[in-house]
Amino acid sequence: MNKAFLIGRLTRDPELRYSSSNAAIVNFSIAIDRQYTNNQGQRETDFINIVAFQKQAENIKKYVTKGSLVAVDGRIQTRNYEDKDGKRVYVTEVVADRVQFLDSRNSSNNTSNNDDSVSPADFQTEEAPKETNVSDDVFADFGSSIEISDDDIAF
């Protein structure tokens, strides 16, 4: 089984391009702090490369920018190619099946510099909005009561 679930902040703006068959392809990377601290008491950060395709790629380019918090559901893929110098280059990335935007476009702390050495600690974090999954509890409280009488129901 090859499945990856990641939550992190974009380290740079997504790069959108189109293939020769006009398929949209977007590349971006996210920063994810490791759970444990190193010997100096600091958290280390992993920078994960992500690729997405088609309409999802266009939506990512349209709605997220550097600093945006996203959740990625996908699979890990490795590929290789020969560069212009004839050297074999290996690439490991996550191919996104689904990308969820976890904050609004205006709430991410976007900066104008193009420094790719960014840590999630560099971005303002906000508490995610409370979500109610209706499929788990169809009688969930949505904040207001509803009065229903037999007169309201048509038979």
N, C-alpha and C positions, 0 to 999 in steps of 0.2 A: 504494500500500500504506500502510495506517495501522496501525502497531504500536508499542507503547510497552512497554519493560521497565525497571522502576524498582526500586531497593532503597533504603529509607530508614526512619526512625523516625517513629512517629506523634507529631504535635505536640499533640494533644489526644485525649481519649477519643472513640471513634466515636459518631455520632449516628444512632440507628435510628428510623425512622418507617415508617408503612404508608400506601400509596396508598388511594384510594377503592375499588379492587378488591382490597384486602387484600394487596397485593404488598409485601414487605419491601424497604426502601431504606435503605442506610447511607451516610453521608458522613463522610469523614475527610480529613486532609491529612498528608503526610509531608515531612520535611525531608531534603534531599539536598545534601551539600557539593559544590561544583564542583571539578573536577580541578585547576585552576590557581589560583594566588594572585593577588590584586590588587596594585596599586602599593605598598600598605602591607605586603605580605607575608602577608596574611590570606586565608583561603579564604572565598568568599562562599557563601551557602546559598540554594537554591531551595526554595520551599514549594509543593508540588503537591497540588491538590485531587483526590480520588478518590471515585468513586461505585460501589457494587456493589448487586446485587439478589438477591432471593429467599433461598434457604437460605444462600447464601454471605454475604449481608448479616447474617443472624442469627448465623452462626458468628463473623463478625468482631466483632460487638458482644459476643458471649459470651467470646471467647478473647483479644482484644488490648485494650490500654489505652495511654494516653499513654506514649511511650517504647519501645513494642514495635517490634522490627525486623521488617519485612515485605518481601516481594518481590511486585511487582504486574506482571501481564501483562495488557495491555489495549490500548485504542485512545483516541486523543485526540478529543474531541468539543467543539464549540462550540455554544452555544445562546444565545438571547436572549429577553427578556421585558420587559414594561412594568411598572415599579414603581408604587407607589401615588400617586406624584407625576406620573405620566405620562412619566417619563424611561425611555429604552431602556437596558437593562442587558445587557451581554454577559458570558457565563461560558464559560471554557475549563476543561475537567476531563478526567481519564482515567476512562473507563468500564472497570472491571476485568472481565476474563474469568476471571481466576484470581488469588487472593491466597494466597501461601504465608507461613506464620508461621515466622520464622527463629530465634526464641528462645522459651523457655517463658514462660508468663505471669508466673512469679515471678522470672525473671532480668532482666526489663526494669527500668530504674530509674524507677519511677513516682513522681511528685511530686504533692503535693496542691494546688499552686497552679494557677490557670487561665490562666497567661500563655501566649498563643499565639506569642510571639516567641521561639522556641526553635531552637537549632541542634543538629545531630547530636552536636556536641562536648559538649553538655550531658548526654549520656547515657553510661552505662557501656557499653563495648563488650566483647563476649566473642567468643572464637574460635568459629566455627560448628562443630558436630559434624561429624566426617568421615563422608561418605556414600559408599556404594558403589552404583553403578548396575548392578544385576544384568543389565539388558538389554545393557550394554556388554561385560560379562565374566561369563559364567555360571559360570566356575570361580574367581571371586574368593575370596580368603582372608577368611573371616569370623572368624578368630581361633582356631579349633580344628580339629583334623583329624578326619576321619570314616573309619573302617575299613569297607570293604565287601568281602564275599566272595561267591563264587558261591552259597554255601549260603543267603545272605540274599535271593536273588532268586527269586521264584516265576515259573515258566513255565507 
